[in-house]
Amino acid sequence: MNLLGPAATISPDNPGAIENGRFDVQLRNSIMWVISLGTNEIQRNLIARKGLGLPGERVKTH
């Protein structure tokens, strides 16, 4: 965003959007994927522990 400036945050089909808003869409999707991937990992761990009776992840202590 620093390289492209504020115009990179303009939504698709709006005047002044760079590459028809492609960068704005990619930014919003990247945030969604970060949240989504973390949620999937939590769900897998819960299913493994509670549903399948597998041991949980080991927590390292110092």
GROMACS elastic network, one bead per residue, 0.5 to 0.9 nm:
[ bonds ]
;  ai    aj funct       b0    kb
    1     4     6  0.52004   500
    1     5     6  0.55903   500
    1     6     6  0.72381   500
    1     7     6  0.88413   500
    1     8     6  0.64512   500
    1     9     6  0.79507   500
    1    23     6  0.86245   500
    2     5     6  0.54673   500
    2     6     6  0.82628   500
    4     7     6  0.68555   500
    4     8     6  0.57692   500
    4    18     6  0.83595   500
    5     8     6  0.59644   500
    5     9     6  0.80820   500
    6     9     6  0.56747   500
    6    10     6  0.74295   500
    7    10     6  0.54467   500
    7    16     6  0.63542   500
    7    17     6  0.56586   500
    7    18     6  0.61986   500
    7    21     6  0.86533   500
    7    24     6  0.89732   500
    8    11     6  0.82928   500
    8    16     6  0.88642   500
    8    17     6  0.64414   500
    8    18     6  0.57207   500
    8    19     6  0.85633   500
    8    21     6  0.69394   500
    8    22     6  0.81535   500
    8    23     6  0.57094   500
    8    24     6  0.59472   500
    9    17     6  0.75110   500
    9    18     6  0.84409   500
    9    21     6  0.73280   500
    9    23     6  0.69275   500
    9    25     6  0.84838   500
    9    27     6  0.83696   500
   10    13     6  0.87221   500
   10    14     6  0.67687   500
   10    15     6  0.81956   500
   10    16     6  0.71353   500
   10    18     6  0.75099   500
   10    20     6  0.85726   500
   10    21     6  0.59202   500
   10    23     6  0.84051   500
   10    24     6  0.62111   500
   11    14     6  0.60161   500
   11    15     6  0.89399   500
   11    17     6  0.64940   500
   11    20     6  0.76788   500
   11    22     6  0.80024   500
   11    23     6  0.85694   500
   11    24     6  0.58558   500
   11    25     6  0.71995   500
   12    15     6  0.85287   500
   12    17     6  0.64592   500
   12    18     6  0.85384   500
   12    19     6  0.83573   500
   12    20     6  0.50110   500
   12    22     6  0.67867   500
   12    23     6  0.89964   500
   12    24     6  0.75517   500
   12    25     6  0.76376   500
   13    16     6  0.88349   500
   13    17     6  0.72113   500
   13    20     6  0.58761   500
   13    21     6  0.68441   500
   14    17     6  0.58590   500
   14    20     6  0.75403   500
   14    21     6  0.76808   500
   15    18     6  0.89180   500
   15    20     6  0.85135   500
   16    20     6  0.82378   500
   16    21     6  0.87531   500
   17    20     6  0.52524   500
   17    21     6  0.50100   500
   17    22     6  0.82503   500
   17    23     6  0.87929   500
   17    24     6  0.85913   500
   18    21     6  0.55343   500
   18    22     6  0.70900   500
   18    23     6  0.72951   500
   18    24     6  0.87382   500
   19    22     6  0.55464   500
   19    23     6  0.73861   500
   20    23     6  0.83625   500
   21    24     6  0.53099   500
   21    25     6  0.63865   500
   21    26     6  0.87632   500
   22    25     6  0.52735   500
   22    26     6  0.62431   500
   22    27     6  0.87068   500
   23    26     6  0.50777   500
   23    27     6  0.61141   500
   23    28     6  0.86666   500
   24    27     6  0.52066   500
   24    28     6  0.63589   500
   24    29     6  0.86864   500
   25    28     6  0.52520   500
   25    29     6  0.61534   500
   25    30     6  0.86128   500
   26    29     6  0.50413   500
   26    30     6  0.60258   500
   26    31     6  0.87487   500
   27    30     6  0.51908   500
   27    31     6  0.65782   500
   27    32     6  0.88552   500
   28    31     6  0.54279   500
   28    32     6  0.64676   500
   28    33     6  0.89057   500
   29    33     6  0.61815   500
   29    34     6  0.87419   500
   30    33     6  0.51648   500
   30    34     6  0.63797   500
   30    35     6  0.88782   500
   31    34     6  0.52938   500
   31    35     6  0.65359   500
   31    36     6  0.86305   500
   32    35     6  0.53509   500
   32    36     6  0.59884   500
   32    37     6  0.85854   500
   33    37     6  0.58921   500
   33    38     6  0.84702   500
   34    37     6  0.54727   500
   34    38     6  0.64542   500
   34    39     6  0.88026   500
   35    38     6  0.53779   500
   35    39     6  0.63039   500
   35    40     6  0.88312   500
   36    39     6  0.51322   500
   36    40     6  0.62806   500
   36    41     6  0.87817   500
   37    40     6  0.51481   500
   37    41     6  0.63541   500
   37    42     6  0.88068   500
   38    41     6  0.51997   500
   38    42     6  0.63916   500
   38    43     6  0.87703   500
   39    42     6  0.51821   500
   39    43     6  0.62591   500
   39    44     6  0.86979   500
   40    43     6  0.50848   500
   40    44     6  0.61486   500
   40    45     6  0.86281   500
   41    44     6  0.51296   500
   41    45     6  0.62396   500
   41    46     6  0.86792   500
   42    45     6  0.51751   500
   42    46     6  0.62413   500
   42    47     6  0.87142   500
   43    46     6  0.51016   500
   43    47     6  0.61795   500
   43    48     6  0.85325   500
   44    47     6  0.51962   500
   44    48     6  0.60642   500
   44    49     6  0.86087   500
   45    48     6  0.50714   500
   45    49     6  0.61173   500
   45    50     6  0.83932   500
   45    56     6  0.71425   500
   45    57     6  0.80811   500
   46    49     6  0.52605   500
   46    50     6  0.57314   500
   46    51     6  0.73184   500
   46    56     6  0.85801   500
   47    50     6  0.54553   500
   47    52     6  0.64498   500
   47    53     6  0.83940   500
   47    54     6  0.87983   500
   48    51     6  0.57499   500
   48    53     6  0.62841   500
   48    54     6  0.53831   500
   48    55     6  0.76770   500
   48    56     6  0.77495   500
   49    52     6  0.58217   500
   49    55     6  0.58738   500
   49    56     6  0.59019   500
   50    53     6  0.54251   500
   50    54     6  0.75411   500
   51    54     6  0.81673   500
   53    56     6  0.89219   500
   55    58     6  0.84810   500
   56    59     6  0.89828   500
